[in-house]
Each structure stands twice: as C-alpha cells, then as structure tokens.
Amino acid sequence: MLLSDDQLRELVTKAGLIDEKGIAMVHEYSKNADISFANALVEKNILSDENLGIMIADHLKIPFVVLAKISIPDEVYRIIPEKLARRNKMIAFARDTEGVRIAMVDPTNTEILKMIEKKTDAKILPHLATERDINSTFQIYKKDLQKAFDNILKNVNDKSGNTLMEDAPVAKMVDMLIDYAYQDKTSDIHIEPQEKNSLIRFRIDGILHDMLILPKNLHDRVVTRIKVLSRLRTDEHLAAQDGKMRAKLEEENLDIRVSIVPIVEGEKIVMRLLSSHSRSITLKDLGMNEQDLKKITRGFNKSYGMILSTGPTGSGKSTSIYSILKILNVRERNITTIEDPVEYRVKGVNQIQVNPKTNLTFAAGLRSILRQDPNVVFVGEIRDSETAGIAVNAALTGHLVLSTLHTNDAATALPRLVDMKVEPFLVASTVNVIIGQRLVRQICDMCKTSIMVSNEELKKNLPEPMIKKYFGNKTEVRIYKGQGCKICHLTGYSGRIGVFEVLEVTKEIKNMISEKVDSDVIAKKAMELGMSSMLDDGLEKVLQGKTTIEEVLRVTKVESL
C-alpha cells in the first residue's frame, strides 16, 4: 500500500470519518479477517473504494482516475502487454499531446515507468487507481476463447502426423477454460455433450452464454481430466458424482465445486467457481442505499433476534449474509454457521457442513451449535418446522441468528415462519430485520450511452404513479443503456447489483404480526413507515444510470403491470 496504516488512520481521523474507538475496531477486524487496513475501511463501510482512492491521491498529490468510467481505445491499453499489466497492476488508459496516461496501484514505481517510457518514446503520466478498479478493467485484454482453442488444435495437427485428438493437450485446455471463465467473472461453467460436438457455456451475470464448441471426440478426455482434478472415479460413467478441485491462478487459488451427471449424449459437467472476490463484497458494493444500511446496522447491533435474507435461488441472499458476518467477525464474538454447502471460508468463523449421511442436518447441527456458547449463529437456510423452531428459540435466548428463506418478498417471510408452526407472537418478538432482494445486471461502463425516452413509451412498462414519482411530468426523460461491446459479450451489461427492500420490525409491525394480519397489509404499512420496495429501489438505480428499466422489471415481475 502507498500509505502506511498509521498514515491512513491519521487521514480518516482528520476527515472526521471515524473516531479512535472506531479505528481500534477496524484494526481488529483487519487482523481477524487477514486483510489490509485499507480494505477493512472499505468492508466496514467507513468509506467507499473510490473515496479511499481519492483521499490517498489527494494526500500524495497524484491525479486519481476511475477506469470503470472511461472507454479505453484498443491501441492505448495494448501499449502495456497483458502479463506486464497484471504483474504490476497497471493499465494505459489514454494517449494525448502530453503523453501516455497510465493508471497504477503504485504510481511511485519509477523503475517500471522508466521502462515503459523507453519503450513508447513518450512522456509517461502516472495516475492512481484502486486495485479493485484495475482488476475489473483487465477484462479489456480478453481474447476470443474459440480462436484460442482452435489455435491449440491447429498447432497440434501441424506439428504431428498422429491423430489430432490423441495429441491435444487436454490439461492445458482445461486450465485455459477455467482461467478464461475466471477473467469473465463467470459463476458456472457448463460442459454439455451434444450429438456431434461438445458445447461449453459460461453463466455470466446470471445469464448463460455459448462460449466454445469442441469436437465430440475431445469431450470424454476433458471429462476425465476434470474427474482426476476433482478426485472422482474415472471409471464411473452412469452415476452422478460431486467433487471439489482447486485451480492455481495468477490472482488467487480458486476453489471449484464440480457436479457430473450422465445425460443421453454422455456426461455433463457443471463447475461452480467460488472466487474470493465474491467474499470481499460489502453491502455498499451490493448496491444497498444508506437508509437500508442503517436499518440493517440497527438489526445486527442487537445481541439477540433474527436477521432474514429472502429471495429466490441466485438472488444474492448468502452474499448479503456473509457481508454482515464479516462486519460482526471480531475476536470477542463466537460465530458459528451451519451451511449446505460451505461455499466460502471466513477466517475466525466456525463453519459446519451439513451431512445427511451422519444425520448432521440443519436442525441437528443447530442444536449442537447452541451448546457451543455462540454469540452469532448463521443457519444457511430455514427449510422446515424443526429448524425454524430451534432458530426462533435461539434468537429468544440471547443469540443473534442470521438465515435465509425462499420467499418472494420481505413481508411474505412472516407468514412463511407461521406456516412452519412458529407462533405469531414468537415471530414478532424475534425477527429484527427482513431483507428482500434480487440481482439486476449493471449497464456496462465501457459502452454506456444515454437515450431519450418518451413518456408514452414509459407507460407501456410502468404504472403512471411510478412514472410521475421518478420521472416527473416531462414529455421525454433521459435514461441509460449499454450499446454492447466485446467486454460485455454485446449484451450492454457487465456485473450485477442488488435491488432491495428492507423491512424493519417496528412496534406497529410487531402488533400486526401478533394479530396475524395478511402480508400484503404488513408490506403496505412498512412502506408507509418508510420502506422502499424492490421496484422503488430498482427505479432509483435506473435514474442513477446503473441499470435499465427492462432489467428491473425482469427481476421484480411487478404484478400491477
């Protein structure tokens, strides 16, 4: 880091962002989580990654740049070769009459600056950029995966008289596949056998993209290689198998969960990439606004009660809970989790993996956890009446319980608990906060453009009260969209952000729960008390240019439309 921890402490204290007690807490957190003091400041929501960069740049009198907001021409970023750029965390982002402008994590690295100056024969103008920003921008170096694989096969064919498939370097292909998927921020790799070939698809931002077609003869060899890496049986082709593997990448050691099932055409593989980048996401990074952050902070600052995250599969529930766990993770607290599966390891947290074979279910595990003197308990999911009952009793007896539920919105979680045979008065006394959430795709910063949309066009998708509330009575409004580029696979979207509704269980809401009031009435009351719905939060993000109306409507599926 450019500044020492002491210098950073002085900067944030002078800015009035934190007091001495807060500094000690952040320092303790950075030690427990094994991260830098700077990252701890961001994860603890003391200030954003961008604001931290601006503060350091101002102190060092170095210009600051946000690469995510800049469109970088091909001929400019190629000034620095990819390997050199990744090794030194730097990207050339502009070339003008003054010289070549380079974004760097460490702009004081004069040795590398001199080398680039000599190579380009131009003046080098270093700028500070945050590590997160630079890592995200490395996508611009992305090459076509199909071309890369075709070149490997062509080279093998050219150099040898033997059969192409026998000589194909499958180990290299699998490594390249994982590396490309990681750089693309892929959550899952699908390897699907078809009648005449093998199709490889990446799930990026929740959407599957066809990425690569391989010769059918190569499919079984790729499957065998992945089985070997995952320590699965290579002679078993008719049963489903689950395993884990670890890939050593330049950026990190990547954990991968592997699932293999036999289908008509052969064995299909799905690999879930468990990147540590997902683990470092904060509630602010997820797109939560200040008002909702305050409600959640009030909820987890209590030493007892429940915090629930709700939504369908893949809506970011676990990520939200992990973000809260990281904030709560200090030495004086005993935090224990029971999960199925344990996807991310959190240093300092005792994590238990559900194992039905040994009768270690959520309910049985939770009973054992309560005998382990915990302060905070995370139950991966409340699935049945038994788990719900134990979790509620734990919350009543002085434990802070965090969990997830599969419901459509925040208010519906309340009758769902009652359906699981939890008495309404117990639900009212234990639940502190319920988070309802979805994930929307963010507009790609590299190809973002603004367009004017008529009021009549908006009426086709949105109810009139909503249009008036967010866009006023103008005949035309300015909104944003992505034009599509190679970074975003021509979709116009890159990355995802959450849309939230946070229901704080106030005295009025408690009374309504005890009286078994319908969830729709509770939701209406919560909105009167200041809760914004997922649609409201989504439209706010449309106004901010973060996403599109189509995306918000896709994930919220508003019934009134």
Secondary structure, DSSP 8 states (H G I E B T S, - for coil): --S-HHHHHHHHHHTTS--HHHHHHHHHHHHHHT--HHHHHHHTTSS-HHHHHHHHHHHHT--B--GGG----HHHHTTS-HHHHHHHTEEEEEEETTEEEEEES-TT-HHHHHHHHHHHTS-EEEEE--HHHHHHHGGGG---HHHHHHHHHHHHHHH-SS-HHHH--HHHHHHHHHHHHHHTTEEEEEEEE-SSEEEEEEEETTEEEEEEEEEHHHHHHHHHHHHHHTT--TT--SS-EEEEEEEE-SS-EEEEEEEEEEETTEEEEEEEEE-HHHHT--TTTTT--HHHHHHHHHHHTSSSEEEEEE-STTSSHHHHHHHHHHHH--TTS-EEEEESS--S--TT-EEEE-BGGGTB-HHHHHHHHTTS--SEEEES---SHHHHHHHHHHHHTT-EEEEEE--SSTTTHHHHHHHTT--HHHHHHHEEEEEEEEEEEEE-TTSEEEEEEEHHHHHTTS-HHHHHHHHTT-SEEEEEEE---TTTTTSSEEEEEEEEEEEE--HHHHHHHHTT--HHHHHHHHHHTT---HHHHHHHHHHTTSS-HHHHHHHH--TT-
